[in-house]
Amino acid sequence: MRLVRFGPKNQEKPGVLLPDGSRRDCSSLVADFDSAFWESGGLAALLGAVKTAGRELPLVAEDARWAAPIPRPGKVVCVGLNYSDHAAESGAEVPPEPLLFMKASNTVVGPFDDVLIPKNSKKTDWEVELGIVVGAEARYLESPDQAMQYIGGLTISHDVSEREFQLEHGGQWTKGKSFDTFNPLGPWIATLDEIDDPQNLTLTLAVNGQRRQTGCTRSMVFGVGYLVYYISQVMTLEPGDLINTGTPPGVGLGMKPPVYLRPGDVVELEIAGLGRQRQTLRSC
């Protein structure tokens, strides 16, 4: 099943994307795709209802805004340098275990919303990533295989980064990752039954029509199941949390010379089976 949210900011409603491409309003069935939805087994109940009467749900207007497919998550956990070729372009060694950092949860916006370049920023960069939506509370899981049962679904996550604040201002990477609008998400969450193999998904990103990133999740240093398992050893993952799993090579920082985003630039992202995003960069 593909879960979507739609509507103006702060007025979003839950919906589903049917195989025919139509978005359907399911707000009569669930309040939202929040932690309570995942905790209560709402996904299974919704799947049954949609199978029975999905085409009877109200159509969502074609011009309705695509919102982030989850409301503000409790936390956003990010994994750095999780593609060996991206580590190489960044001049860093592949970490022996997942390199974790946090991103502010209010960075999450819709997949077609504008991205705001921070004041005085000269080094705003792009990063296409596979996002994991946590579907059940996960603490001290026993194995990566077990961890797969705790995944609500997968989505496209744009881990926008300001490299000066990330790398030149001291402290942790969180500084360069947490500006407003720095995590466009969606357009939908695909439940795992929609995905043949999470470790064989092609990721691409283009800036102003020029391909910048091309990768595949098979090149992850640490795979989807392992990341959920590993993170559960150091913090409790709660339903509705988001995990950004790292980016393949081709970021602006790695170009020679580096190239960064400017107002008016258009970034387009795609992951096989998870749709497309498109954002325009604006001045803050």
C-alpha positions as CSV (number, residue, x, y, z in Angstrom):
1,M,0.0,0.0,0.0
2,R,1.1,3.6,-0.6
3,L,0.3,6.1,2.0
4,V,0.1,9.8,1.2
5,R,-0.9,13.0,3.0
6,F,-2.3,16.1,1.3
7,G,-3.6,19.5,1.8
8,P,-2.4,23.0,3.0
9,K,0.3,23.3,5.6
10,N,-1.1,22.5,9.1
11,Q,-4.3,21.2,7.5
12,E,-3.0,17.9,6.1
13,K,-5.1,14.8,5.8
14,P,-4.2,11.2,5.3
15,G,-4.8,9.4,2.1
16,V,-3.8,6.4,0.0
17,L,-2.5,6.2,-3.6
18,L,-4.3,3.5,-5.5
19,P,-2.8,1.5,-8.3
20,D,-4.7,3.6,-10.9
21,G,-2.8,6.7,-9.7
22,S,-5.6,8.3,-7.9
23,R,-5.2,9.8,-4.4
24,R,-8.1,8.9,-2.1
25,D,-9.0,10.7,1.2
26,C,-9.0,8.2,4.0
27,S,-9.5,10.7,6.8
28,S,-12.8,9.0,7.6
29,L,-10.8,5.8,8.5
30,V,-7.7,7.2,10.3
31,A,-6.9,10.5,11.9
32,D,-3.4,10.7,10.6
33,F,-0.2,8.6,10.0
34,D,1.2,9.5,13.4
35,S,2.6,7.3,16.2
36,A,-0.9,6.4,17.3
37,F,-1.7,5.0,13.9
38,W,1.3,2.7,13.8
39,E,1.1,1.7,17.5
40,S,-2.6,0.7,17.2
41,G,-2.1,-1.6,14.2
42,G,-3.8,1.0,12.0
43,L,-1.8,-0.1,8.9
44,A,-3.4,-3.6,8.8
45,A,-6.9,-2.2,9.4
46,L,-6.5,0.5,6.7
47,L,-5.2,-2.1,4.2
48,G,-8.3,-4.2,4.8
49,A,-10.6,-1.2,4.3
50,V,-8.9,0.0,1.2
51,K,-9.0,-3.5,-0.4
52,T,-12.7,-3.7,0.3
53,A,-13.8,-0.2,-0.7
54,G,-10.8,1.9,-1.8
55,R,-12.5,3.2,-4.9
56,E,-15.4,4.5,-2.7
57,L,-13.2,6.8,-0.8
58,P,-13.3,10.5,-1.8
59,L,-11.0,11.5,-4.6
60,V,-8.3,14.1,-3.7
61,A,-8.2,17.0,-6.1
62,E,-5.3,16.7,-8.6
63,D,-4.0,20.1,-7.6
64,A,-4.0,19.4,-3.9
65,R,-0.6,19.8,-2.3
66,W,1.4,16.7,-1.7
67,A,2.4,16.9,2.0
68,A,5.1,14.9,3.8
69,P,3.6,11.3,4.1
70,I,4.1,11.4,7.9
71,P,3.4,14.3,10.3
72,R,6.3,15.8,12.2
73,P,8.3,12.7,13.4
74,G,9.4,12.3,17.0
75,K,13.0,12.2,15.7
76,V,15.0,12.0,12.5
77,V,18.1,9.8,12.8
78,C,20.6,10.1,10.0
79,V,23.4,7.8,8.9
80,G,26.5,9.4,7.5
81,L,29.0,8.0,5.0
82,N,26.9,4.9,4.3
83,Y,28.0,4.5,0.7
84,S,31.6,3.8,0.3
85,D,31.9,5.8,-3.0
86,H,30.3,8.9,-1.2
87,A,32.8,8.5,1.6
88,A,35.6,8.6,-0.9
89,E,34.4,11.7,-2.6
90,S,34.1,13.4,0.8
91,G,37.7,12.5,1.7
92,A,36.6,10.3,4.6
93,E,37.1,6.7,5.5
94,V,34.2,4.2,5.6
95,P,33.1,4.0,9.2
96,P,33.5,0.6,10.9
97,E,29.9,0.9,12.3
98,P,27.0,3.2,11.4
99,L,27.9,6.9,11.9
100,L,24.8,8.5,13.4
101,F,23.7,12.0,13.8
102,M,20.4,13.8,14.4
103,K,18.4,16.2,12.3
104,A,15.7,18.5,13.7
105,S,12.2,17.0,13.1
106,N,10.7,20.3,12.0
107,T,12.9,20.1,8.8
108,V,10.3,17.7,7.3
109,V,8.2,19.2,4.5
110,G,6.4,18.0,1.4
111,P,8.1,16.6,-1.6
112,F,7.3,19.5,-3.8
113,D,7.6,22.3,-1.3
114,D,10.3,25.0,-1.8
115,V,13.6,24.6,0.0
116,L,14.8,27.7,1.8
117,I,18.5,28.6,1.5
118,P,19.6,29.8,5.0
119,K,20.6,33.4,5.5
120,N,24.2,34.1,4.2
121,S,24.6,30.4,3.1
122,K,27.0,29.8,0.3
123,K,27.2,26.0,0.7
124,T,23.7,24.5,0.6
125,D,24.0,21.0,-0.9
126,W,21.8,18.1,-2.1
127,E,21.6,14.5,-0.9
128,V,19.0,11.9,-2.2
129,E,18.4,9.2,0.4
130,L,16.2,6.2,1.1
131,G,14.1,7.0,4.2
132,I,12.8,4.4,6.6
133,V,9.6,5.1,8.5
134,V,9.5,3.2,11.8
135,G,6.3,1.2,12.2
136,A,6.7,-0.2,15.8
137,E,8.6,0.6,18.9
138,A,12.1,-1.0,18.5
139,R,14.5,-1.4,21.4
140,Y,17.4,-3.9,21.6
141,L,16.3,-5.8,18.6
142,E,18.0,-9.2,18.2
143,S,18.9,-9.2,14.6
144,P,18.6,-7.4,11.3
145,D,16.0,-9.9,10.1
146,Q,13.9,-9.2,13.1
147,A,14.3,-5.4,12.5
148,M,12.6,-5.7,9.1
149,Q,9.3,-6.4,11.0
150,Y,9.6,-3.0,12.7
151,I,9.6,-1.0,9.4
152,G,6.4,0.8,8.5
153,G,7.6,1.6,5.0
154,L,10.1,3.3,2.8
155,T,10.1,6.7,1.2
156,I,12.3,9.3,-0.6
157,S,14.1,11.6,1.8
158,H,16.1,14.7,0.7
159,D,18.7,15.3,3.3
160,V,19.6,18.9,2.4
161,S,22.8,20.0,4.0
162,E,24.6,23.3,4.6
163,R,28.3,22.3,4.4
164,E,29.8,25.4,6.1
165,F,27.7,24.9,9.2
166,Q,28.2,21.1,9.1
167,L,31.9,21.1,8.7
168,E,33.5,24.4,9.5
169,H,31.6,25.7,12.6
170,G,32.7,23.0,15.1
171,G,30.5,20.6,16.9
172,Q,28.3,17.9,15.4
173,W,26.8,17.7,11.9
174,T,23.4,18.6,13.2
175,K,24.2,22.3,12.8
176,G,24.3,22.0,9.0
177,K,21.4,19.6,8.7
178,S,18.6,21.3,10.7
179,F,17.6,24.5,8.9
180,D,13.9,25.0,8.0
181,T,12.7,22.9,5.0
182,F,15.9,20.8,4.9
183,N,14.1,17.4,4.7
184,P,11.5,17.2,1.9
185,L,9.9,13.8,2.3
186,G,7.7,11.6,0.0
187,P,5.6,11.7,-2.1
188,W,4.4,8.5,-0.5
189,I,5.4,5.7,1.9
190,A,5.5,2.3,0.3
191,T,4.9,-0.6,2.6
192,L,7.4,-3.4,2.3
193,D,5.1,-5.6,0.3
194,E,5.3,-3.0,-2.5
195,I,9.1,-3.3,-2.6
196,D,10.8,-6.4,-4.1
197,D,14.2,-5.8,-2.5
198,P,15.0,-2.7,-0.4
199,Q,18.7,-3.3,-1.2
200,N,18.2,-3.0,-4.9
201,L,16.7,0.4,-5.4
202,T,18.1,2.9,-7.9
203,L,18.4,6.5,-6.6
204,T,18.9,9.6,-8.8
205,L,19.1,13.3,-8.3
206,A,19.3,16.1,-10.9
207,V,20.0,19.9,-10.5
208,N,18.5,22.1,-13.2
209,G,18.1,19.0,-15.4
210,Q,21.7,17.8,-15.0
211,R,22.2,14.4,-13.4
212,R,24.3,14.8,-10.3
213,Q,23.7,11.6,-8.3
214,T,23.1,8.0,-9.5
215,G,23.3,5.1,-7.0
216,C,21.8,1.9,-5.8
217,T,20.9,0.8,-2.3
218,R,23.0,-2.4,-2.9
219,S,26.0,-0.1,-2.4
220,M,25.0,0.7,1.2
221,V,27.7,-0.2,3.7
222,F,25.0,-1.0,6.2
223,G,21.7,-2.2,4.9
224,V,18.2,-1.3,5.8
225,G,17.6,-4.1,8.4
226,Y,21.0,-3.7,10.0
227,L,20.5,0.0,10.5
228,V,17.2,-0.4,12.3
229,Y,18.8,-3.2,14.4
230,Y,21.9,-1.1,15.2
231,I,20.0,2.1,16.1
232,S,17.7,0.1,18.4
233,Q,20.8,-0.7,20.5
234,V,21.6,2.9,21.3
235,M,18.1,4.5,21.4
236,T,14.5,3.4,21.3
237,L,13.0,3.9,17.9
238,E,9.3,5.0,18.1
239,P,6.5,4.6,15.6
240,G,6.6,7.4,13.1
241,D,10.3,8.1,13.5
242,L,12.3,8.7,10.4
243,I,15.7,7.2,9.5
244,N,17.7,8.7,6.6
245,T,20.0,6.0,5.4
246,G,22.8,7.9,3.6
247,T,23.5,9.2,0.2
248,P,25.3,7.9,-2.9
249,P,28.1,9.9,-4.6
250,G,27.6,13.1,-6.6
251,V,26.9,15.7,-3.9
252,G,28.0,19.3,-4.6
253,L,30.7,19.0,-1.9
254,G,32.5,16.3,-3.8
255,M,32.7,18.1,-7.1
256,K,35.9,19.8,-8.2
257,P,35.5,22.6,-7.5
258,P,32.5,22.2,-5.2
259,V,29.2,23.4,-6.6
260,Y,26.3,24.5,-4.3
261,L,22.6,25.4,-4.7
262,R,21.5,28.9,-5.5
263,P,18.0,30.6,-5.5
264,G,16.0,29.5,-8.5
265,D,17.8,26.1,-8.8
266,V,15.5,23.1,-9.3
267,V,16.3,19.8,-7.7
268,E,14.6,16.6,-8.8
269,L,14.9,13.3,-7.0
270,E,13.7,9.7,-7.8
271,I,13.9,6.3,-6.2
272,A,12.6,3.3,-8.0
273,G,9.2,2.3,-6.7
274,L,9.0,5.4,-4.4
275,G,8.2,8.2,-6.9
276,R,9.7,11.5,-7.6
277,Q,10.3,14.8,-5.8
278,R,10.9,18.3,-7.1
279,Q,11.9,21.4,-5.2
280,T,12.8,25.0,-6.1
281,L,15.4,26.7,-4.0
282,R,14.4,30.1,-2.6
283,S,16.1,32.7,-0.5
284,C,15.3,32.6,3.2
